[in-house]
Amino acid sequence: MKVILRKEVEKLGRAGEAVVVRDGFARNFLVPRGLAYVATEGALRRIEEEMKQRSRVVAREKVDAEDFAKRLGDVSVTIPMKVGEEDRLYGSVTSQMVSDNLGNQGYAIDRRSIVLDEPIRTLGSHDVAVKLKHGVQGKVRVNVIAQ
C-alpha cells in the first residue's frame, strides 16, 4: 500500500515522502496514529498544504531559537565546587548543575540540551554548548569557583 507520511517515522522516511508499506502496517499503525495518509489525490493536496504550513512554523521557530542563542551568549553561570589539594575538584560539574543554575536565572533549558564534551573538572571559565531547536546552538559561559 502506498502512503504519504505526515511525520517522520524512524527507519521509514521523513514527512511528505510517499512510501510503500505492507497493508496491515498502514491500516493498523500508521493511519490510526496520524502518521500517514493513504496515497490519494486528495491526500497529496492535503499533505502539500500541511508541509507549507509546517515550513512557515519551522522558519519562525528557527528565528526565535537564533534570537534565544544570542541572548544565551551573554549569560554566565557561576557554580561553586568543593576543591582539594592543588585546586582539584571533588567530582565534576554536570549538565544538571548547569541546567539548574540557568533555571534560577530564568532560562528553562533541559539538561539533555546541554552539551559537555567532557566533564568539567577544573576551576576557571569554560564555554558550554547548548542545543536548541532546528540545529541552532548557543553557548553559555560556566565559571567554576572554589567553595
N, C-alpha and C positions, 0 to 999 in steps of 0.2 A: 504494500500500500504506500502511496506517495503522500507525504505530509509536509507541511511548512512549519518550521519551528518558530514559536513565538518568543522563547527564551533560550539561552544557551543550555544545552544538555551535554554533560560530560561524556566524552567518547562518542558523540553522535554528530554534533555540529553547533554552529552559532545561530543566533536569532536571525530570521529572514531566509535561511537556507532551506531549499527543498531537498528532502532526503527520502530514500526508500527504506521502509522498515517492515517487519512482519505485521500482519493484520492484527494479531492479538496484542502486540506491544502498543500499537497505535490506539486500538479501541479501549484497552483496559488500563493503560498507563498514561500515555502522552495526552490524549484528548481530554479525559476526565480531569486531569490535574491542570489543564490550561497551558500545557507546554507546547502544544501544536494544534494546527488546523488540518483537516483533510484537504488535500490539494484540489481546489476547485477554482473557477474563475472568480467567484465572489470572495473566496478566502485570499486569493492573490491580491485583490484590490484592498481588502481589509488589512492584510499584513503590511502592504506598502504604506498605507496611511499610518499604521502603528509605528513603523520604522521612521517615518518623517517626524512624528511627534517625539519619539524616543531620542532621535538625534538632536532635536531642539533642547530637550531636557538635559541631555548629556553635555551639550555645549554650555548651557547655563551653569550646571554643576561644576564643570571644569574651571570656568572663570571664577566661581566662588571659591573653589579649592585653591586656585593660584593666589587669590587675594589673602586667604587664610594662611597660606605658606609664607607670604611676605610678612604678615603680622607675626608669625611664629619666629621669623628670623630675628626679631627684636627682643624675643623673650629669653630670659636666662633663669635657670633653676639652680638653687643652692641646696646641696644635700650634705648635712653633717654626718661624718662617719667616725667610728672609733678607730684609732690608729695605735700601732705598737712601735717597736724599735725602728729607727730609720724611716719614719713616716710611712710604714706599710699598713694598708688597711686590713682590718679583720673582716673578711668576707669581700663582697664586691657590690657595686651599685647595679641594681637590676632595672629592667624596664618598668616593673611595677612601681618602684620608688619614683622614677621619673614621671610616670603617669599620675601618681597620687599628688606629687608636687605641682604638676601642671593643673590638676583639678582644683587644687587650693587657690590657684591664681585665676581660675575661671575658664580654663581651656579643657573641655571634656575630650580627652584622647584616650582610646583604648590601649592597653599595654601591648597588645599584639601589633599595633601600628608603629610602635617604637622599635627602630632597628639598631641593635647593638651588635656590631661586627664581632666584637669580643668583649667580655665583661670588663667593666671599668674597675681597675684595682689600684689606681694611683691617685694621689691628691692632685689638684690643679683643675684646669679648664679643658673640657672635651666637647667636641661638636657631635651631636647625635642626630641621625636622620629620622624623620617621621613620615611614614607612608600615608598619603591622603587618597581621596577618590580619583579614579581615572588616570592613574600613573603619575600623579603630581606628588612631589616630595618636598618637604620643608626641613629646616634644620633648627635645632634648639641647642643653646649653649648650656652645658651642665658643669657647674662649679662644685667640686668636691673639696670640702674643708674638714679640718680636724675638729672633733667634738670636744 
